[in-house]
């Protein structure tokens, strides 16, 4: 690992973070966000047709998620981050130029493809560059602030959409969205990426050897780098915080020092997930925590309208929920201090707040919904940080994309379940039922932690070591 003077490393970390925040903000500065459901409805689409578009969106992400992650590992993560918003911009342009169900479907395929290109590649690039600078312990803080920057972009789009729409209708909103995506693509080219010259593709034996090395290195990684929340092995650890031991990418795993070919990257990533149950558990945790509230976000406008407010007030309630999401990202440094029980408590309290807010059927209940989304965003950031610390092989983007694919599959299940529940019982009940998976995960965390405590003395992280 290259050794940098402290001040030089800090300057590089700040430069990386600033570029990342700009990319996240512009990627989410999409004025179509608060209006695309209305665009679909005004074009004549039914609720079921709109729901089918969401499924197409998720299906496109699922099909491309893992292959794009392997491609990012093999070629260039920065390249994929530059291409992602260009594809999204093409989809938005199609929506406003030829508004129709086929155009909306193709647009969602392009949007899903863009999301798949960025998913995995972004987290892998940020963690690898921080690791190279000796600042891997700052990952949760940086990625949490990046998510807040993205949320700020969403808030800005909600505020700007109305005035821009009043001036130029859907075409003006579409043009503004396309321009923001193209600016994001330009910013992505400024992200740092340090890769060694591409080595020869590994053969099958070397890929299998990599899987065995992953298994052999698991214990040392747990001791040196495991943040928070051990779901798979029953450990009671809490999330590691900045200032604790930092992974350097040289603790025995290959990490990101080698550039594998696309096929070898894909196989190595799958091998790592199969070989290491803690990585597997981290992937599943990301999927459950991120998917449920992420899917519910698509229906918050319906929940807001059910409180009896006028159409003009609905965006204000949505602003409240997105403010909660923004705060959740900023709380990542504090969240890293949580033990497994603390993380379980975060999930449980957020779920209960969601139930109470959704069933209140009052505008004031959206304050509780916002608090729930704040907790879920924080939980998502911490789960992602845990996953990145668990990955030891060179296919970091591939493994992260597997988590993204699992998230997309879960999102589709939530869409389907929500449609059935909301049709029969209403949006409030559907939101309340969607909180149940979080309560189950919280219970599993507490149960596994209790079993581990009975087996022997609890292991402590750097944040809790005496």
N, C-alpha and C positions, 0 to 999 in steps of 0.2 A: 504493500500500500504506500502510495506517495505521501511523504510527510510535509505538511505545509506549516509555515509559521502561524501562530494563533491569529494574529490580526489579518493575515492574508486569507486564512480559512474563513474567518467571520465575514469578511467582505464578500467572499464568493458565496457563502450561504445566504447573505442578504440579497445578493444579486439574483441568485436562483429563486429565492422566495418572491422577490418583487416581480420577476418575470412570470412566475407561476400564478401569482395573484391577478396580474393583468390578463393572463390567458383565461383563468377561471371566470373573471368578471365578464369579459367580452363574449365568452362562449354561452353565457346565460343571459346576456342582454338581448333577449329575443322578444320583441314587442308582440309577436304572435301568441306568446304563451297564454296571456289571460283572455285571448279572443279566438283561438283556433276552434274551440268547441262551438262558439257562436257562428263562426264561418261555416263549419260543417252543417250546423242546423239551418242556417240561412240558405244554404245550397239545396236543402231538402232532405238531408239524411235523417233517418230515424235513430232512436237511442241505441237500438241493437246494431245498426250499421256503424255508429260511432264506436261502440264497444268492440266491434270486429276490427276496426282500424287499430285500436290499442293492442289487440292480440297480434295483428300483423306486425306492428312495431316491435313487440317483444320477441316474436318468432324470428324476425330478421336479426335481432341482437343475439339470440341463442345460436343460430346457425353460424354466425360469423365471429362470435366472441373468442372461442379458443383458437381457431386458425389464425385470427389476427394477432392474438397474444404471442403465438409461436413465431409469427412473421416479425413482430416487434423485437423479439429476442434474437432472431437470426439476422435482421437487416438493420433497422434503425427505429428506435422508439420515438425520437424527435420527428422523423419523417411521418410516421402515422399520426402523431399529434397535430402535424400541419395539415394533413389530408382530411382529417375527421371533420373540422368545421366547413371545409369546402363542400363535402358531400351533403352535410346538413343544409347549407345555403342553397344548393341545387334543389333539394326537396322543398324548401320554403318558396323558392321562386316558382316552382311548378304549381304549388297550391294556389297562388294568387293569379298566375297567368291563365290557367285552365281549370278553375274550380269544379271538380266533379269527383265522384267516388273513386274511379280508377286513378286519377291524378293524386288524390289524397293517399291512396294505398301505396303508390309508387313513392310518394314523398316520405311516407313513414318507413318504407324499406330503406331509402337513402339516409334518413335520420337514424334508423336503427344501425345501419352500417357505420355511420359516423361515430355513434356512441360505442360500438364494438371496437373500432380502431383506437379510440382514446382509452377505453376501459382496460386496465391492466398495464398498458404502456405508460400511462401517466404515473401511477403509483410506483411502478418499477423504476422509472427514470428518476423520480424524486428520491426514493430511498437509496438507490445506487449512488447518486451524486452526493447526497448527504453522507453516506457511508464513506465514500472516497475522501471526503473532507474531514472525517473523524467526527461527524455530527449526526450519526444515525439516531441518537437519543432524542433529537429534536423533531423526528418525523411526525409524531402525532400532533405536535404544536403547529408545524408548518402546514400539514395537510388539513388540519382543522380550520386554520385561518384561510386556506385556499377554498374550502367549502363555504366559509362565511363570505368570501369575496364573490363566489358564484351566487350565493343567496342574495347578496347585495345587488348583483346584476338582475336577478329575478324581481326584486323589489323595485328597482329602477324601471324595469320594463312594465310593471304593473302601473306605476305612476305616469309613465310617458305614453302608454298605449292609448288612453282616452283622448288626450289632446291631439296626438298624431292621427288617430282615426277620424276625429272630428274634421281635420283639415283635408285628408286625402283618402279616407276609407281604407278598405283592406289592402289596396295596392301600396299605399304609403307605408302602412305597417309592415307589409312584406318586404319592401325595399330596405327599410331600416333594419329589419331582422337579417337580411342577406348581408348588408354592409357590416354589421357587428360580427357575423361569422367570418367574413373575409379578413377583418382586422385581427380576429383571434388567430387565424391561420398565419398571419404575418408575425404576430408576437411569438407563436410557437417556434418559429425558426431561430429565435434568440435564446431558446432554452439550451443549457449546456448538455453535452453528451460526450462522454469519453469512453471509447471502445477500443479494444486491442485489434490488431489486424486479424481478419477472419481466418480461422484455422480450418483445416480440412474437416469435412463432415465425419462425425464419429460413426463407427460401425455398430452393429447390434451389441457386440460384446462390451464395448466401452459404455454404451447407454445402460446396460444392465449393471456394469460396475459402478456407474454413478448412482444408481438406485441403492446398491449395497452401501456405498459411502454415506448416502443420506441417512440410512438406517443407523449406521455406526456412529454418526455425528450427533444424533438426536440428543443424547444425554448432555453433551457439552453445550449444545445450543440452549437447552433448557436452563442450564445453570448460568450461562453468560448473558443471554439475550431475551429470555421469555418475559414479555410484559404481562400484564394483567391476566386474569381470567383464563384459567386453565380448564377447559370444558372436557377435553378428551381424556386427560389422565387423572382427573379428580383432584388435582392440586388446588390449594386454596390461595394461590398467589394473587396479588393485586397488580394492576398495570404498573410497569416500570415508568419512572418519571425522568425527566431530563436531569442529568447529573449522576445517574447510575451508570453501570457498565454499558458501554456502547459496542454493538457489533461492528466489526471492521471488515467483514467479508472474508476474513482469513482465519476463521476459527476451525477450519477443517473441511468446510464445504467449498464447493467450487464457486459459489455465489455468481457474480457477474463478470468474472475475469476472462471467461472464454466466450467467443461468439460461435455458437453452433449453427449448423444448417437448419432450415425450417423444420424438416422432418425430425432431425435429432433433437431440436428444441422442444417440439411437441411431445416426443416420446419421453424425454428427460423430465418434463414437467408432470406428465401423467405418472411417471414412475415415482416421483417424489411424493405425490399425493397418496399413491398406493402404499408406499413404504413407511411413511411417517404418520401415525394416527393423530399426532397433535396438529400437524398441518391439515389433515383431513377434517378434524374437529373445527379448526379455525375457519376453513372454507365454508362449512355448514353454518357456523355461527354468523358469518357475514351475510350469507344468503337469507337466513330467517330475519335477522335484525333489520337489514336494509330493505327487504322486499315489501314487507307488510305495510309499513307507513309510507313507503315510496309509492305503492299502488293506491293507497287511500288518498294521497294528495290529489289524484285526478278527479276525485269526487267531492272535494271540500266545498266547491261552489254549490253543489246540490244540497249538501248539508246546511250551508249558510242560508240558502233560499228557504229551506224548511223551517228556519227560525221565524219566518214571517216578515223579514226585512224586504225593502224594495230592491229592485235590480241594481240601482245606483249604490246601494250600501254593501252589496256582496263583495266588491273588491276591497273594501276597507276591512272586512272580516278576514279576507285572504291575506291582506298585509299583516294582520296580527299574527297569523300562523307562520308566515315566512319570517317575521321578526324573531319568533321563537326558534326557528331553525337556525337563523344567523347566530343567536346567542349560544345555541348548542355547540356550534363549531368553535366558538371562542373559548368555551369552557374545557377544551381538550387538555390543557396543561393540568388543571385541577382534577379532571377525571382520571388522569394517569395514576393518581394516588389511591384510587379505589381498589379494595380487595375484591375477590370473587363475590363475597357476600354483599359488598357495597355495590358492585355492578348489578347483581341480582336485584338489590333494592331499587336501583335506578330504573331497571326495566319494569319492576312491579309498580312503582309509584307512577311512572309514565303511563302504563296501561290503565291504571285506575283513574288517572286524570282524563284519559281519552274516553273511558266509559262514562264518567260523570258529565263531561262536557258534551258528548254526543247525545246523551239521553235527556239533557236539560231542555232541549228544544227552544232555547233562548239565545239571543245574541251574546249575552254575558258569558254563556257557556263556552264561547270560542276562546276565552282567556285560558280555560283549562285545556282545550284542544291545542292551543299554542304552547302551553307548558309541556304537554305530552310530546309534541313534535320536537321541542327543545331537547328533551331527554332522549328521544329516539335518535336524533342527529348525533348527540354526544356518544351514545352507545355504538352507533355505526362507525364513527371515527376511531373509537377505541378498539373495536373488533378488527378494523382494517389494519391498525398499527400492530396488533397482536399477530395477524397473519403475516405481515411483512417481516416481523422479527423471527417468525418460525421458518421462513423459507431459507434454505441453505444452498440450493443448487443454482446453476446458471440460467434456468428458465423461469426467472421471477415473473415476467409479464405473462407467461403461459399459465402459471399457477394462479396468479391474480385473476386472469381471465376465466379460469375454471370457477372461481368464486362468483364472478360476474354472470357466467352462464347459469349457475345454480340460482342466483338471485332472479334472473329473468324467468326461469321456469317457475319459481315460486310466485313471482308477480302475476303470471298468467293464471295460476291457481287462485290467487286472491281476486283477480278480475272476475273469474267465473263464479266463485263463491259469493262475491259481493253482488253480482247481478241477480243471482237467485234470491239472496236474503233481502236485498233492497226492494225487489219487485213484490215480495210477499209481505214484508214487515216494515219497510221504510228505511231511509238512509241512517237514521240514528241507531237503530238496532244493528244494522250491518256494521257500522263503525264499532259499536260496542263488542260485537262478536269477534271482530278482527283483532281486538286486544288480547284475546285468549292465548294465542301462541306466545306472546311475551311473558304471560304469567307462567306458562309451562316451562319456558326456558329458564326463568328465574328460579322456579322450583327445582329444576334439574341442577342448576349451579349450586344451590344451597345443599341439596342432597349429596352431590358428589363431594362437596367441600367437607361435609360432616363425616362421610366415609373415610376420606383421606386423613382427617384429624384423628379418627379412631385408630387408623393403621400406624400412626407415628407422629412425631413432632412436625408441626407445620413448617414448611420451607418459607423463607422470607425473601422478598425482592430487595433491591438496593434502596427502594423508597421506604422500606420498613425495617431494614436491618438495624440492629442495635450496634 
